Amino acid sequence: MSPVVNRFPAVVRQLREARGWSQEELAERADLNRSYVGEIERGIAMPSLVTINKLACGFELLPSYLLARCEQH
């Protein structure tokens, strides 16, 4: 797997925790289910581009920035 795929769960968790948000708060901001956010953070679920865009919007980031963080991590 690519580094982006391997690192994505940790990056999502780090961004969420840096903001002091619960998984539920991120899910609400990103219009996702809380349990799905948990699955993403644990690396169980592989988010689609639509979901990556929703997460980026929830964080108020560009999707490209979110993915670039995975490459830098």
PQR file of N, CA, C, O and H, with PARSE charges and radii, in Angstrom:
ATOM      1  N   MET A   1       0.839  -1.193   0.000 -0.4000 1.5000
ATOM      2  CA  MET A   1       0.000   0.000   0.000 -0.0000 2.0000
ATOM      3  C   MET A   1       0.879   1.250   0.000  0.5500 1.7000
ATOM      4  O   MET A   1       2.028   1.229   0.441 -0.5500 1.4000
ATOM      5  N   SER A   2       0.316   2.310  -0.496 -0.4000 1.5000
ATOM      6  CA  SER A   2       1.064   3.558  -0.569 -0.0000 2.0000
ATOM      7  C   SER A   2       1.152   4.215   0.804  0.5500 1.7000
ATOM      8  O   SER A   2       0.339   3.934   1.684 -0.5500 1.4000
ATOM      9  H   SER A   2      -0.617   2.327  -0.854  0.4000 1.0000
ATOM     10  N   PRO A   3       2.141   5.088   0.985 -0.5600 1.5000
ATOM     11  CA  PRO A   3       2.263   5.801   2.262  0.2800 2.0000
ATOM     12  C   PRO A   3       1.009   6.614   2.600  0.5500 1.7000
ATOM     13  O   PRO A   3       0.635   6.722   3.768 -0.5500 1.4000
ATOM     14  N   VAL A   4       0.367   7.179   1.589 -0.4000 1.5000
ATOM     15  CA  VAL A   4      -0.846   7.972   1.837 -0.0000 2.0000
ATOM     16  C   VAL A   4      -1.916   7.078   2.448  0.5500 1.7000
ATOM     17  O   VAL A   4      -2.558   7.461   3.426 -0.5500 1.4000
ATOM     18  H   VAL A   4       0.671   7.091   0.640  0.4000 1.0000
ATOM     19  N   VAL A   5      -2.111   5.905   1.889 -0.4000 1.5000
ATOM     20  CA  VAL A   5      -3.126   4.979   2.393 -0.0000 2.0000
ATOM     21  C   VAL A   5      -2.778   4.539   3.811  0.5500 1.7000
ATOM     22  O   VAL A   5      -3.651   4.483   4.676 -0.5500 1.4000
ATOM     23  H   VAL A   5      -1.589   5.594   1.095  0.4000 1.0000
ATOM     24  N   ASN A   6      -1.525   4.232   4.049 -0.4000 1.5000
ATOM     25  CA  ASN A   6      -1.108   3.770   5.373 -0.0000 2.0000
ATOM     26  C   ASN A   6      -1.190   4.860   6.431  0.5500 1.7000
ATOM     27  O   ASN A   6      -1.487   4.571   7.590 -0.5500 1.4000
ATOM     28  H   ASN A   6      -0.815   4.278   3.346  0.4000 1.0000
ATOM     29  N   ARG A   7      -0.940   6.077   6.063 -0.4000 1.5000
ATOM     30  CA  ARG A   7      -0.869   7.176   7.042 -0.0000 2.0000
ATOM     31  C   ARG A   7      -2.181   7.922   7.231  0.5500 1.7000
ATOM     32  O   ARG A   7      -2.343   8.648   8.212 -0.5500 1.4000
ATOM     33  H   ARG A   7      -0.699   6.312   5.121  0.4000 1.0000
ATOM     34  N   PHE A   8      -3.118   7.753   6.303 -0.4000 1.5000
ATOM     35  CA  PHE A   8      -4.360   8.522   6.359 -0.0000 2.0000
ATOM     36  C   PHE A   8      -5.075   8.399   7.706  0.5500 1.7000
ATOM     37  O   PHE A   8      -5.480   9.419   8.263 -0.5500 1.4000
ATOM     38  H   PHE A   8      -2.986   7.163   5.506  0.4000 1.0000
ATOM     39  N   PRO A   9      -5.245   7.190   8.251 -0.5600 1.5000
ATOM     40  CA  PRO A   9      -5.943   7.078   9.544  0.2800 2.0000
ATOM     41  C   PRO A   9      -5.294   7.913  10.653  0.5500 1.7000
ATOM     42  O   PRO A   9      -5.994   8.597  11.400 -0.5500 1.4000
ATOM     43  N   ALA A  10      -3.984   7.863  10.763 -0.4000 1.5000
ATOM     44  CA  ALA A  10      -3.287   8.609  11.815 -0.0000 2.0000
ATOM     45  C   ALA A  10      -3.407  10.114  11.604  0.5500 1.7000
ATOM     46  O   ALA A  10      -3.544  10.865  12.569 -0.5500 1.4000
ATOM     47  H   ALA A  10      -3.416   7.308  10.157  0.4000 1.0000
ATOM     48  N   VAL A  11      -3.356  10.555  10.364 -0.4000 1.5000
ATOM     49  CA  VAL A  11      -3.464  11.985  10.074 -0.0000 2.0000
ATOM     50  C   VAL A  11      -4.850  12.502  10.459  0.5500 1.7000
ATOM     51  O   VAL A  11      -4.972  13.574  11.050 -0.5500 1.4000
ATOM     52  H   VAL A  11      -3.245   9.945   9.580  0.4000 1.0000
ATOM     53  N   VAL A  12      -5.888  11.744  10.125 -0.4000 1.5000
ATOM     54  CA  VAL A  12      -7.250  12.156  10.492 -0.0000 2.0000
ATOM     55  C   VAL A  12      -7.361  12.258  12.009  0.5500 1.7000
ATOM     56  O   VAL A  12      -7.900  13.235  12.529 -0.5500 1.4000
ATOM     57  H   VAL A  12      -5.789  10.872   9.644  0.4000 1.0000
ATOM     58  N   ARG A  13      -6.858  11.263  12.712 -0.4000 1.5000
ATOM     59  CA  ARG A  13      -6.935  11.282  14.172 -0.0000 2.0000
ATOM     60  C   ARG A  13      -6.144  12.462  14.753  0.5500 1.7000
ATOM     61  O   ARG A  13      -6.626  13.150  15.652 -0.5500 1.4000
ATOM     62  H   ARG A  13      -6.420  10.469  12.290  0.4000 1.0000
ATOM     63  N   GLN A  14      -4.940  12.691  14.243 -0.4000 1.5000
ATOM     64  CA  GLN A  14      -4.121  13.797  14.748 -0.0000 2.0000
ATOM     65  C   GLN A  14      -4.788  15.145  14.519  0.5500 1.7000
ATOM     66  O   GLN A  14      -4.796  15.992  15.412 -0.5500 1.4000
ATOM     67  H   GLN A  14      -4.548  12.132  13.512  0.4000 1.0000
ATOM     68  N   LEU A  15      -5.344  15.350  13.338 -0.4000 1.5000
ATOM     69  CA  LEU A  15      -6.027  16.617  13.050 -0.0000 2.0000
ATOM     70  C   LEU A  15      -7.232  16.797  13.970  0.5500 1.7000
ATOM     71  O   LEU A  15      -7.476  17.892  14.478 -0.5500 1.4000
ATOM     72  H   LEU A  15      -5.337  14.662  12.612  0.4000 1.0000
ATOM     73  N   ARG A  16      -7.975  15.724  14.179 -0.4000 1.5000
ATOM     74  CA  ARG A  16      -9.154  15.799  15.051 -0.0000 2.0000
ATOM     75  C   ARG A  16      -8.744  16.104  16.486  0.5500 1.7000
ATOM     76  O   ARG A  16      -9.313  16.991  17.124 -0.5500 1.4000
ATOM     77  H   ARG A  16      -7.777  14.835  13.767  0.4000 1.0000
ATOM     78  N   GLU A  17      -7.768  15.378  16.989 -0.4000 1.5000
ATOM     79  CA  GLU A  17      -7.335  15.576  18.369 -0.0000 2.0000
ATOM     80  C   GLU A  17      -6.695  16.938  18.573  0.5500 1.7000
ATOM     81  O   GLU A  17      -6.846  17.532  19.641 -0.5500 1.4000
ATOM     82  H   GLU A  17      -7.306  14.658  16.471  0.4000 1.0000
ATOM     83  N   ALA A  18      -5.986  17.444  17.575 -0.4000 1.5000
ATOM     84  CA  ALA A  18      -5.365  18.772  17.677 -0.0000 2.0000
ATOM     85  C   ALA A  18      -6.418  19.860  17.846  0.5500 1.7000
ATOM     86  O   ALA A  18      -6.147  20.912  18.426 -0.5500 1.4000
ATOM     87  H   ALA A  18      -5.863  16.961  16.708  0.4000 1.0000
ATOM     88  N   ARG A  19      -7.603  19.605  17.344 -0.4000 1.5000
ATOM     89  CA  ARG A  19      -8.703  20.571  17.483 -0.0000 2.0000
ATOM     90  C   ARG A  19      -9.524  20.329  18.746  0.5500 1.7000
ATOM     91  O   ARG A  19     -10.420  21.107  19.072 -0.5500 1.4000
ATOM     92  H   ARG A  19      -7.823  18.751  16.874  0.4000 1.0000
ATOM     93  N   GLY A  20      -9.212  19.245  19.452 -0.4000 1.5000
ATOM     94  CA  GLY A  20      -9.945  18.918  20.671 -0.0000 2.0000
ATOM     95  C   GLY A  20     -11.331  18.383  20.398  0.5500 1.7000
ATOM     96  O   GLY A  20     -12.215  18.485  21.249 -0.5500 1.4000
ATOM     97  H   GLY A  20      -8.484  18.613  19.187  0.4000 1.0000
ATOM     98  N   TRP A  21     -11.535  17.813  19.222 -0.4000 1.5000
ATOM     99  CA  TRP A  21     -12.843  17.300  18.827 -0.0000 2.0000
ATOM    100  C   TRP A  21     -12.968  15.821  19.134  0.5500 1.7000
ATOM    101  O   TRP A  21     -11.988  15.077  19.100 -0.5500 1.4000
ATOM    102  H   TRP A  21     -10.817  17.730  18.531  0.4000 1.0000
ATOM    103  N   SER A  22     -14.175  15.413  19.432 -0.4000 1.5000
ATOM    104  CA  SER A  22     -14.496  13.996  19.532 -0.0000 2.0000
ATOM    105  C   SER A  22     -14.742  13.469  18.115  0.5500 1.7000
ATOM    106  O   SER A  22     -14.878  14.242  17.167 -0.5500 1.4000
ATOM    107  H   SER A  22     -14.971  16.017  19.460  0.4000 1.0000
ATOM    108  N   GLN A  23     -14.796  12.159  17.994 -0.4000 1.5000
ATOM    109  CA  GLN A  23     -15.152  11.579  16.695 -0.0000 2.0000
ATOM    110  C   GLN A  23     -16.552  12.028  16.289  0.5500 1.7000
ATOM    111  O   GLN A  23     -16.826  12.256  15.111 -0.5500 1.4000
ATOM    112  H   GLN A  23     -14.686  11.531  18.764  0.4000 1.0000
ATOM    113  N   GLU A  24     -17.418  12.149  17.263 -0.4000 1.5000
ATOM    114  CA  GLU A  24     -18.786  12.575  16.992 -0.0000 2.0000
ATOM    115  C   GLU A  24     -18.816  14.002  16.419  0.5500 1.7000
ATOM    116  O   GLU A  24     -19.575  14.286  15.492 -0.5500 1.4000
ATOM    117  H   GLU A  24     -17.196  11.963  18.220  0.4000 1.0000
ATOM    118  N   GLU A  25     -17.995  14.882  16.970 -0.4000 1.5000
ATOM    119  CA  GLU A  25     -17.973  16.257  16.461 -0.0000 2.0000
ATOM    120  C   GLU A  25     -17.434  16.310  15.036  0.5500 1.7000
ATOM    121  O   GLU A  25     -17.983  17.018  14.191 -0.5500 1.4000
ATOM    122  H   GLU A  25     -17.378  14.651  17.722  0.4000 1.0000
ATOM    123  N   LEU A  26     -16.363  15.568  14.765 -0.4000 1.5000
ATOM    124  CA  LEU A  26     -15.845  15.536  13.401 -0.0000 2.0000
ATOM    125  C   LEU A  26     -16.891  14.962  12.457  0.5500 1.7000
ATOM    126  O   LEU A  26     -17.109  15.495  11.369 -0.5500 1.4000
ATOM    127  H   LEU A  26     -15.917  14.994  15.452  0.4000 1.0000
ATOM    128  N   ALA A  27     -17.531  13.884  12.867 -0.4000 1.5000
ATOM    129  CA  ALA A  27     -18.557  13.267  12.025 -0.0000 2.0000
ATOM    130  C   ALA A  27     -19.669  14.263  11.696  0.5500 1.7000
ATOM    131  O   ALA A  27     -20.134  14.334  10.559 -0.5500 1.4000
ATOM    132  H   ALA A  27     -17.354  13.451  13.751  0.4000 1.0000
ATOM    133  N   GLU A  28     -20.083  15.016  12.687 -0.4000 1.5000
ATOM    134  CA  GLU A  28     -21.136  16.015  12.466 -0.0000 2.0000
ATOM    135  C   GLU A  28     -20.673  17.096  11.496  0.5500 1.7000
ATOM    136  O   GLU A  28     -21.411  17.474  10.586 -0.5500 1.4000
ATOM    137  H   GLU A  28     -19.705  14.958  13.611  0.4000 1.0000
ATOM    138  N   ARG A  29     -19.463  17.591  11.687 -0.4000 1.5000
ATOM    139  CA  ARG A  29     -18.927  18.638  10.817 -0.0000 2.0000
ATOM    140  C   ARG A  29     -18.714  18.142   9.384  0.5500 1.7000
ATOM    141  O   ARG A  29     -18.825  18.911   8.430 -0.5500 1.4000
ATOM    142  H   ARG A  29     -18.864  17.284  12.426  0.4000 1.0000
ATOM    143  N   ALA A  30     -18.406  16.842   9.244 -0.4000 1.5000
ATOM    144  CA  ALA A  30     -18.110  16.270   7.926 -0.0000 2.0000
ATOM    145  C   ALA A  30     -19.328  15.567   7.311  0.5500 1.7000
ATOM    146  O   ALA A  30     -19.242  15.029   6.208 -0.5500 1.4000
ATOM    147  H   ALA A  30     -18.316  16.217  10.020  0.4000 1.0000
ATOM    148  N   ASP A  31     -20.450  15.573   8.018 -0.4000 1.5000
ATOM    149  CA  ASP A  31     -21.667  14.908   7.543 -0.0000 2.0000
ATOM    150  C   ASP A  31     -21.419  13.417   7.311  0.5500 1.7000
ATOM    151  O   ASP A  31     -21.777  12.857   6.275 -0.5500 1.4000
ATOM    152  H   ASP A  31     -20.520  16.010   8.915  0.4000 1.0000
ATOM    153  N   LEU A  32     -20.790  12.791   8.321 -0.4000 1.5000
ATOM    154  CA  LEU A  32     -20.504  11.360   8.275 -0.0000 2.0000
ATOM    155  C   LEU A  32     -21.029  10.710   9.550  0.5500 1.7000
ATOM    156  O   LEU A  32     -21.353  11.400  10.516 -0.5500 1.4000
ATOM    157  H   LEU A  32     -20.499  13.245   9.163  0.4000 1.0000
ATOM    158  N   ASN A  33     -21.111   9.400   9.552 -0.4000 1.5000
ATOM    159  CA  ASN A  33     -21.509   8.645  10.728 -0.0000 2.0000
ATOM    160  C   ASN A  33     -20.324   8.534  11.682  0.5500 1.7000
ATOM    161  O   ASN A  33     -19.196   8.318  11.239 -0.5500 1.4000
ATOM    162  H   ASN A  33     -20.848   8.839   8.767  0.4000 1.0000
ATOM    163  N   ARG A  34     -20.561   8.679  12.985 -0.4000 1.5000
ATOM    164  CA  ARG A  34     -19.483   8.627  13.966 -0.0000 2.0000
ATOM    165  C   ARG A  34     -18.735   7.299  13.933  0.5500 1.7000
ATOM    166  O   ARG A  34     -17.508   7.274  14.038 -0.5500 1.4000
ATOM    167  H   ARG A  34     -21.477   8.856  13.345  0.4000 1.0000
ATOM    168  N   SER A  35     -19.449   6.219  13.790 -0.4000 1.5000
ATOM    169  CA  SER A  35     -18.772   4.926  13.766 -0.0000 2.0000
ATOM    170  C   SER A  35     -17.896   4.788  12.524  0.5500 1.7000
ATOM    171  O   SER A  35     -16.858   4.128  12.572 -0.5500 1.4000
ATOM    172  H   SER A  35     -20.445   6.239  13.704  0.4000 1.0000
ATOM    173  N   TYR A  36     -18.302   5.399  11.419 -0.4000 1.5000
ATOM    174  CA  TYR A  36     -17.493   5.359  10.200 -0.0000 2.0000
ATOM    175  C   TYR A  36     -16.201   6.157  10.395  0.5500 1.7000
ATOM    176  O   TYR A  36     -15.143   5.737   9.927 -0.5500 1.4000
ATOM    177  H   TYR A  36     -19.145   5.935  11.381  0.4000 1.0000
ATOM    178  N   VAL A  37     -16.275   7.290  11.072 -0.4000 1.5000
ATOM    179  CA  VAL A  37     -15.070   8.065  11.379 -0.0000 2.0000
ATOM    180  C   VAL A  37     -14.120   7.210  12.211  0.5500 1.7000
ATOM    181  O   VAL A  37     -12.912   7.217  11.972 -0.5500 1.4000
ATOM    182  H   VAL A  37     -17.135   7.632  11.452  0.4000 1.0000
ATOM    183  N   GLY A  38     -14.648   6.481  13.175 -0.4000 1.5000
ATOM    184  CA  GLY A  38     -13.822   5.585  13.987 -0.0000 2.0000
ATOM    185  C   GLY A  38     -13.169   4.500  13.150  0.5500 1.7000
ATOM    186  O   GLY A  38     -12.005   4.161  13.366 -0.5500 1.4000
ATOM    187  H   GLY A  38     -15.629   6.475  13.369  0.4000 1.0000
ATOM    188  N   GLU A  39     -13.907   3.957  12.200 -0.4000 1.5000
ATOM    189  CA  GLU A  39     -13.347   2.927  11.321 -0.0000 2.0000
ATOM    190  C   GLU A  39     -12.242   3.499  10.439  0.5500 1.7000
ATOM    191  O   GLU A  39     -11.244   2.827  10.179 -0.5500 1.4000
ATOM    192  H   GLU A  39     -14.852   4.232  12.025  0.4000 1.0000
ATOM    193  N   ILE A  40     -12.413   4.720   9.986 -0.4000 1.5000
ATOM    194  CA  ILE A  40     -11.373   5.377   9.188 -0.0000 2.0000
ATOM    195  C   ILE A  40     -10.121   5.555  10.041  0.5500 1.7000
ATOM    196  O   ILE A  40      -9.016   5.249   9.594 -0.5500 1.4000
ATOM    197  H   ILE A  40     -13.224   5.266  10.198  0.4000 1.0000
ATOM    198  N   GLU A  41     -10.289   6.045  11.261 -0.4000 1.5000
ATOM    199  CA  GLU A  41      -9.147   6.290  12.144 -0.0000 2.0000
ATOM    200  C   GLU A  41      -8.425   5.006  12.537  0.5500 1.7000
ATOM    201  O   GLU A  41      -7.221   5.029  12.793 -0.5500 1.4000
ATOM    202  H   GLU A  41     -11.186   6.294  11.624  0.4000 1.0000
ATOM    203  N   ARG A  42      -9.132   3.907  12.586 -0.4000 1.5000
ATOM    204  CA  ARG A  42      -8.502   2.621  12.923 -0.0000 2.0000
ATOM    205  C   ARG A  42      -7.959   1.914  11.683  0.5500 1.7000
ATOM    206  O   ARG A  42      -7.341   0.856  11.795 -0.5500 1.4000
ATOM    207  H   ARG A  42     -10.110   3.888  12.378  0.4000 1.0000
ATOM    208  N   GLY A  43      -8.184   2.487  10.514 -0.4000 1.5000
ATOM    209  CA  GLY A  43      -7.691   1.887   9.277 -0.0000 2.0000
ATOM    210  C   GLY A  43      -8.526   0.717   8.799  0.5500 1.7000
ATOM    211  O   GLY A  43      -8.083  -0.059   7.952 -0.5500 1.4000
ATOM    212  H   GLY A  43      -8.686   3.347  10.423  0.4000 1.0000
ATOM    213  N   ILE A  44      -9.728   0.583   9.333 -0.4000 1.5000
ATOM    214  CA  ILE A  44     -10.629  -0.499   8.937 -0.0000 2.0000
ATOM    215  C   ILE A  44     -11.346  -0.143   7.640  0.5500 1.7000
ATOM    216  O   ILE A  44     -11.523  -0.990   6.765 -0.5500 1.4000
ATOM    217  H   ILE A  44     -10.088   1.214  10.021  0.4000 1.0000
ATOM    218  N   ALA A  45     -11.757   1.123   7.524 -0.4000 1.5000
ATOM    219  CA  ALA A  45     -12.481   1.591   6.336 -0.0000 2.0000
ATOM    220  C   ALA A  45     -11.542   2.398   5.449  0.5500 1.7000
ATOM    221  O   ALA A  45     -10.709   3.163   5.935 -0.5500 1.4000
ATOM    222  H   ALA A  45     -11.612   1.811   8.235  0.4000 1.0000
ATOM    223  N   MET A  46     -11.691   2.216   4.148 -0.4000 1.5000
ATOM    224  CA  MET A  46     -10.920   2.970   3.158 -0.0000 2.0000
ATOM    225  C   MET A  46     -11.852   4.022   2.564  0.5500 1.7000
ATOM    226  O   MET A  46     -12.752   3.682   1.797 -0.5500 1.4000
ATOM    227  H   MET A  46     -12.368   1.594   3.754  0.4000 1.0000
ATOM    228  N   PRO A  47     -11.650   5.299   2.907 -0.5600 1.5000
ATOM    229  CA  PRO A  47     -12.579   6.329   2.444  0.2800 2.0000
ATOM    230  C   PRO A  47     -12.468   6.582   0.936  0.5500 1.7000
ATOM    231  O   PRO A  47     -11.393   6.505   0.342 -0.5500 1.4000
ATOM    232  N   SER A  48     -13.611   6.882   0.356 -0.4000 1.5000
ATOM    233  CA  SER A  48     -13.667   7.256  -1.058 -0.0000 2.0000
ATOM    234  C   SER A  48     -13.229   8.714  -1.200  0.5500 1.7000
ATOM    235  O   SER A  48     -13.026   9.412  -0.206 -0.5500 1.4000
ATOM    236  H   SER A  48     -14.485   6.945   0.839  0.4000 1.0000
ATOM    237  N   LEU A  49     -13.088   9.154  -2.423 -0.4000 1.5000
ATOM    238  CA  LEU A  49     -12.761  10.567  -2.662 -0.0000 2.0000
ATOM    239  C   LEU A  49     -13.853  11.480  -2.118  0.5500 1.7000
ATOM    240  O   LEU A  49     -13.564  12.565  -1.614 -0.5500 1.4000
ATOM    241  H   LEU A  49     -13.252   8.587  -3.230  0.4000 1.0000
ATOM    242  N   VAL A  50     -15.091  11.050  -2.218 -0.4000 1.5000
ATOM    243  CA  VAL A  50     -16.199  11.848  -1.675 -0.0000 2.0000
ATOM    244  C   VAL A  50     -16.035  11.998  -0.167  0.5500 1.7000
ATOM    245  O   VAL A  50     -16.228  13.087   0.374 -0.5500 1.4000
ATOM    246  H   VAL A  50     -15.325  10.168  -2.627  0.4000 1.0000
ATOM    247  N   THR A  51     -15.683  10.918   0.510 -0.4000 1.5000
ATOM    248  CA  THR A  51     -15.498  10.967   1.960 -0.0000 2.0000
ATOM    249  C   THR A  51     -14.282  11.789   2.334  0.5500 1.7000
ATOM    250  O   THR A  51     -14.321  12.537   3.311 -0.5500 1.4000
ATOM    251  H   THR A  51     -15.526  10.033   0.071  0.4000 1.0000
ATOM    252  N   ILE A  52     -13.209  11.669   1.582 -0.4000 1.5000
ATOM    253  CA  ILE A  52     -12.021  12.497   1.833 -0.0000 2.0000
ATOM    254  C   ILE A  52     -12.392  13.971   1.709  0.5500 1.7000
ATOM    255  O   ILE A  52     -11.953  14.795   2.511 -0.5500 1.4000
ATOM    256  H   ILE A  52     -13.177  11.062   0.788  0.4000 1.0000
ATOM    257  N   ASN A  53     -13.191  14.296   0.714 -0.4000 1.5000
ATOM    258  CA  ASN A  53     -13.640  15.680   0.548 -0.0000 2.0000
ATOM    259  C   ASN A  53     -14.497  16.120   1.734  0.5500 1.7000
ATOM    260  O   ASN A  53     -14.350  17.243   2.217 -0.5500 1.4000
ATOM    261  H   ASN A  53     -13.547  13.626   0.062  0.4000 1.0000
ATOM    262  N   LYS A  54     -15.383  15.253   2.207 -0.4000 1.5000
ATOM    263  CA  LYS A  54     -16.218  15.594   3.369 -0.0000 2.0000
ATOM    264  C   LYS A  54     -15.356  15.819   4.611  0.5500 1.7000
ATOM    265  O   LYS A  54     -15.583  16.765   5.364 -0.5500 1.4000
ATOM    266  H   LYS A  54     -15.502  14.341   1.815  0.4000 1.0000
ATOM    267  N   LEU A  55     -14.370  14.951   4.822 -0.4000 1.5000
ATOM    268  CA  LEU A  55     -13.476  15.128   5.975 -0.0000 2.0000
ATOM    269  C   LEU A  55     -12.713  16.439   5.860  0.5500 1.7000
ATOM    270  O   LEU A  55     -12.601  17.183   6.835 -0.5500 1.4000
ATOM    271  H   LEU A  55     -14.185  14.182   4.210  0.4000 1.0000
ATOM    272  N   ALA A  56     -12.192  16.722   4.686 -0.4000 1.5000
ATOM    273  CA  ALA A  56     -11.463  17.977   4.480 -0.0000 2.0000
ATOM    274  C   ALA A  56     -12.361  19.171   4.770  0.5500 1.7000
ATOM    275  O   ALA A  56     -11.937  20.120   5.429 -0.5500 1.4000
ATOM    276  H   ALA A  56     -12.282  16.117   3.894  0.4000 1.0000
ATOM    277  N   CYS A  57     -13.586  19.133   4.288 -0.4000 1.5000
ATOM    278  CA  CYS A  57     -14.529  20.225   4.560 -0.0000 2.0000
ATOM    279  C   CYS A  57     -14.805  20.339   6.058  0.5500 1.7000
ATOM    280  O   CYS A  57     -14.898  21.443   6.596 -0.5500 1.4000
ATOM    281  H   CYS A  57     -13.931  18.362   3.753  0.4000 1.0000
ATOM    282  N   GLY A  58     -14.935  19.197   6.726 -0.4000 1.5000
ATOM    283  CA  GLY A  58     -15.150  19.209   8.174 -0.0000 2.0000
ATOM    284  C   GLY A  58     -13.999  19.866   8.913  0.5500 1.7000
ATOM    285  O   GLY A  58     -14.207  20.556   9.911 -0.5500 1.4000
ATOM    286  H   GLY A  58     -14.860  18.300   6.289  0.4000 1.0000
ATOM    287  N   PHE A  59     -12.787  19.650   8.423 -0.4000 1.5000
ATOM    288  CA  PHE A  59     -11.603  20.274   9.010 -0.0000 2.0000
ATOM    289  C   PHE A  59     -11.365  21.690   8.482  0.5500 1.7000
ATOM    290  O   PHE A  59     -10.472  22.396   8.951 -0.5500 1.4000
ATOM    291  H   PHE A  59     -12.619  19.089   7.612  0.4000 1.0000
ATOM    292  N   GLU A  60     -12.175  22.095   7.499 -0.4000 1.5000
ATOM    293  CA  GLU A  60     -12.010  23.381   6.813 -0.0000 2.0000
ATOM    294  C   GLU A  60     -10.645  23.459   6.135  0.5500 1.7000
ATOM    295  O   GLU A  60      -9.931  24.457   6.235 -0.5500 1.4000
ATOM    296  H   GLU A  60     -12.900  21.522   7.118  0.4000 1.0000
ATOM    297  N   LEU A  61     -10.308  22.369   5.440 -0.4000 1.5000
ATOM    298  CA  LEU A  61      -9.061  22.252   4.684 -0.0000 2.0000
ATOM    299  C   LEU A  61      -9.391  21.858   3.251  0.5500 1.7000
ATOM    300  O   LEU A  61     -10.488  21.382   2.961 -0.5500 1.4000
ATOM    301  H   LEU A  61     -10.888  21.558   5.359  0.4000 1.0000
ATOM    302  N   LEU A  62      -8.438  22.061   2.371 -0.4000 1.5000
ATOM    303  CA  LEU A  62      -8.566  21.533   1.023 -0.0000 2.0000
ATOM    304  C   LEU A  62      -8.258  20.038   1.056  0.5500 1.7000
ATOM    305  O   LEU A  62      -7.388  19.612   1.815 -0.5500 1.4000
ATOM    306  H   LEU A  62      -7.546  22.448   2.606  0.4000 1.0000
ATOM    307  N   PRO A  63      -8.949  19.234   0.252 -0.5600 1.5000
ATOM    308  CA  PRO A  63      -8.630  17.804   0.205  0.2800 2.0000
ATOM    309  C   PRO A  63      -7.159  17.559  -0.136  0.5500 1.7000
ATOM    310  O   PRO A  63      -6.546  16.625   0.382 -0.5500 1.4000
ATOM    311  N   SER A  64      -6.599  18.390  -1.000 -0.4000 1.5000
ATOM    312  CA  SER A  64      -5.188  18.217  -1.377 -0.0000 2.0000
ATOM    313  C   SER A  64      -4.275  18.416  -0.167  0.5500 1.7000
ATOM    314  O   SER A  64      -3.253  17.739  -0.051 -0.5500 1.4000
ATOM    315  H   SER A  64      -7.096  19.149  -1.421  0.4000 1.0000
ATOM    316  N   TYR A  65      -4.627  19.329   0.727 -0.4000 1.5000
ATOM    317  CA  TYR A  65      -3.830  19.543   1.934 -0.0000 2.0000
ATOM    318  C   TYR A  65      -3.912  18.319   2.844  0.5500 1.7000
ATOM    319  O   TYR A  65      -2.909  17.888   3.413 -0.5500 1.4000
ATOM    320  H   TYR A  65      -5.457  19.878   0.632  0.4000 1.0000
ATOM    321  N   LEU A  66      -5.110  17.770   2.973 -0.4000 1.5000
ATOM    322  CA  LEU A  66      -5.289  16.596   3.818 -0.0000 2.0000
ATOM    323  C   LEU A  66      -4.437  15.437   3.301  0.5500 1.7000
ATOM    324  O   LEU A  66      -3.774  14.759   4.086 -0.5500 1.4000
ATOM    325  H   LEU A  66      -5.925  18.120   2.510  0.4000 1.0000
ATOM    326  N   LEU A  67      -4.448  15.210   2.013 -0.4000 1.5000
ATOM    327  CA  LEU A  67      -3.647  14.136   1.429 -0.0000 2.0000
ATOM    328  C   LEU A  67      -2.158  14.445   1.509  0.5500 1.7000
ATOM    329  O   LEU A  67      -1.350  13.544   1.733 -0.5500 1.4000
ATOM    330  H   LEU A  67      -4.987  15.761   1.375  0.4000 1.0000
ATOM    331  N   ALA A  68      -1.788  15.711   1.327 -0.4000 1.5000
ATOM    332  CA  ALA A  68      -0.363  16.091   1.429 -0.0000 2.0000
ATOM    333  C   ALA A  68       0.153  15.829   2.838  0.5500 1.7000
ATOM    334  O   ALA A  68       1.310  15.442   3.007 -0.5500 1.4000
ATOM    335  H   ALA A  68      -2.445  16.443   1.145  0.4000 1.0000
ATOM    336  N   ARG A  69      -0.678  16.030   3.844 -0.4000 1.5000
ATOM    337  CA  ARG A  69      -0.264  15.739   5.223 -0.0000 2.0000
ATOM    338  C   ARG A  69       0.111  14.261   5.384  0.5500 1.7000
ATOM    339  O   ARG A  69       1.001  13.914   6.161 -0.5500 1.4000
ATOM    340  H   ARG A  69      -1.618  16.343   3.707  0.4000 1.0000
ATOM    341  N   CYS A  70      -0.572  13.418   4.650 -0.4000 1.5000
ATOM    342  CA  CYS A  70      -0.277  11.979   4.703 -0.0000 2.0000
ATOM    343  C   CYS A  70       1.101  11.690   4.097  0.5500 1.7000
ATOM    344  O   CYS A  70       1.811  10.796   4.557 -0.5500 1.4000
ATOM    345  H   CYS A  70      -1.295  13.700   4.019  0.4000 1.0000
ATOM    346  N   GLU A  71       1.465  12.434   3.086 -0.4000 1.5000
ATOM    347  CA  GLU A  71       2.769  12.237   2.459 -0.0000 2.0000
ATOM    348  C   GLU A  71       3.886  12.760   3.345  0.5500 1.7000
ATOM    349  O   GLU A  71       4.993  12.223   3.322 -0.5500 1.4000
ATOM    350  H   GLU A  71       0.888  13.161   2.712  0.4000 1.0000
ATOM    351  N   GLN A  72       3.613  13.807   4.131 -0.4000 1.5000
ATOM    352  CA  GLN A  72       4.622  14.440   4.974 -0.0000 2.0000
ATOM    353  C   GLN A  72       4.773  13.715   6.305  0.5500 1.7000
ATOM    354  O   GLN A  72       5.843  13.751   6.913 -0.5500 1.4000
ATOM    355  H   GLN A  72       2.714  14.244   4.150  0.4000 1.0000
ATOM    356  N   HIS A  73       3.731  13.069   6.754 -0.4000 1.5000
ATOM    357  CA  HIS A  73       3.685  12.456   8.085 -0.0000 2.0000
ATOM    358  C   HIS A  73       4.787  11.453   8.285  0.5500 1.7000
ATOM    359  O   HIS A  73       4.885  10.849   9.354 -0.5500 1.4000
ATOM    360  H   HIS A  73       2.862  13.040   6.260  0.4000 1.0000
TER
END
